[in-house]
């Protein structure tokens, strides 16, 4: 067996590692080992359950009787960040503070506030951080511009790398190598 198949971590269609893995899995199924089948079924079930489940954290005692107000409450809750979880909306979070914020949203809706008034109330209370999409202001400009700066910097880095690689590839050739190529 030559060592070339172990030099690369990539699986190539013709590599020995790819064929041996497929052969091992095939023989495991032929031997009647149902463990792999059970694990595959369990993983696919978990994946389907995760994809199909509703991620709403609103509890039955929070839901409003008026379906129009409830739909507005859900929409507002999806745009507000849980300040405890930091990466979830209050609609998805099970944190006690997120529940309190959902209740505030519903109380303000029942009181007759508009969506903008509810957002303003929560921003006054928690700051712009509570919004999942904060407005573009002087203090949030870096947050909005950073992805573009990183993309430009990455593109420039790749360009410089490619230029250097093309120059070094041309420098490595000796005159006798050039004669042998032609």
Secondary structure, 3 states (H helix, E strand, C coil): CCHHHHCCCCCCCCCHHHHHHHHHHHHHHHCCCCHHHHHHHHHHHHHHHHHHCCCCCCCCCCCCCCHHHHHHHHHHHHCEECCCCCCCECCCCCCHHHHHHHHHHHHHHHCCCCHHHHHHHHHHHHCHHHECCCCCCHHHHHHHHHHHHHHHHHHHHHHHHHHHHHHHHHHHCCHHHHHHHC
